[in-house]
Amino acid sequence: MALIVAPAEGFDSLVSVVQADAYCAAMGHAGWTGTDEVKEAALRRATLFLLTNYNIRGEYLYVVHKRVQDACCEAGLRALTGSLFTDVAAAVATEKTVGPVTVKYAEALRNGGQVRFTIIDNLLRGLTDGGFGQIRLVRA
């Protein structure tokens, strides 16, 4: 299935494979490898990640802003070499008993357990209505 690049109607990626190749080469990202089909799938996952986790303002998508493109390339690299979305267990706790004393610890789950990508957060700073995991509230 051919990659449809924004701002085309029905787009499924914010950048093309050619753009991602150029960006990753310029940044020295040796992990950006594979067939075009593999890279296209990574860019689709990257775009999904960006559009579901960041409220990117429309004016930066109509003609895709350079920093949005760069963020998509960074997310694409991470999608190719790992996972952007992390399934989080409902409860994580440990328990330790020493003699009659029992101590229970619960791991703090920051960001709902999702991995944060600082480079992506920083690239999108000022181009969104809020940051990662935030929603925009409008007073009625």
C-alpha positions in Angstrom: 0.0 0.0 0.0 1.5 3.3 -1.1 2.3 5.8 1.6 0.1 8.9 1.4 2.1 11.9 2.7 0.5 15.0 4.4 -1.0 17.3 3.5 -2.7 15.1 0.9 -6.2 14.0 1.6 -6.3 10.8 3.7 -2.6 11.0 4.6 -1.1 8.3 6.7 2.3 9.8 7.2 3.7 13.3 7.9 6.8 12.6 5.9 7.9 10.5 2.9 10.5 7.7 3.1 12.8 10.0 1.0 12.5 12.8 3.6 13.1 10.4 6.5 16.1 8.9 4.7 17.6 12.3 4.3 16.9 13.4 7.9 18.3 10.2 9.4 21.4 10.3 7.2 22.0 14.0 8.2 21.5 13.1 11.9 23.7 10.0 11.7 20.9 7.6 12.7 22.4 4.3 11.6 19.3 2.4 12.9 17.2 3.7 10.0 17.5 0.7 7.8 15.3 -1.8 6.0 13.1 -1.9 2.9 10.9 1.0 1.9 7.9 -1.1 3.0 9.3 -1.5 6.5 10.2 2.2 6.7 6.7 3.1 5.5 5.1 1.0 8.2 7.4 2.7 10.8 6.3 6.2 9.5 2.7 5.2 9.7 3.1 4.2 13.3 5.1 7.4 14.0 2.4 9.5 12.5 -0.3 7.7 14.6 1.8 8.3 17.7 2.3 12.0 17.0 -1.4 12.6 16.1 -2.7 10.7 19.1 -0.3 12.0 21.7 0.2 15.6 20.7 -2.5 18.1 19.7 -0.6 19.6 16.8 -2.2 22.8 15.6 -3.8 22.6 12.2 -1.7 25.4 10.7 1.4 23.2 11.2 -0.2 20.2 9.4 -1.8 22.1 6.4 1.8 22.6 5.2 3.7 20.3 7.5 6.1 22.3 9.6 9.8 21.3 9.4 9.9 20.5 13.2 6.8 18.3 12.8 8.5 16.5 10.0 11.7 16.1 12.1 9.6 14.8 15.0 7.9 12.3 12.7 11.4 11.1 11.5 12.5 10.7 15.1 9.4 8.8 16.0 9.8 6.7 12.9 13.3 5.7 13.9 12.0 4.7 17.3 9.1 2.8 15.7 11.5 0.9 13.5 13.9 0.0 16.3 11.4 -0.5 19.2 8.0 0.5 20.3 6.3 3.9 20.6 3.4 2.6 22.6 3.8 0.6 25.7 1.1 -1.6 27.2 0.9 -0.9 30.9 -0.1 -3.5 33.5 -3.0 -2.3 35.7 -1.1 -2.7 38.9 2.5 -3.1 39.7 3.5 -3.8 43.3 6.1 -5.7 45.3 6.0 -7.0 48.8 8.8 -7.9 51.2 8.4 -9.7 54.5 11.1 -9.9 57.0 10.0 -11.7 60.2 6.8 -10.2 61.4 7.1 -7.0 59.4 5.7 -6.7 55.8 6.4 -3.8 53.6 4.6 -3.1 50.3 5.9 -0.9 47.6 4.2 0.3 44.5 6.2 1.5 41.5 5.2 5.0 40.5 3.9 5.0 37.0 4.9 8.3 35.4 3.1 9.4 32.2 0.6 6.6 32.5 3.5 4.1 32.0 4.2 5.4 28.5 7.8 6.1 27.4 8.5 9.8 26.9 10.7 10.9 24.0 12.3 14.2 25.0 13.5 15.0 21.5 10.0 14.7 20.1 8.5 16.8 23.0 11.1 19.5 22.3 10.7 19.5 18.5 6.9 20.0 19.0 7.2 22.7 21.7 5.1 25.7 20.6 3.4 23.8 17.7 0.8 22.1 19.9 -2.1 23.0 22.1 -0.5 21.4 25.2 2.2 18.7 25.6 2.3 14.9 25.7 -0.6 13.5 27.7 -2.3 16.9 28.1 -5.7 18.0 26.8 -6.9 21.4 25.9 -9.7 22.8 28.1 -12.0 25.5 26.6 -14.2 27.6 28.9 -17.8 27.6 27.8 
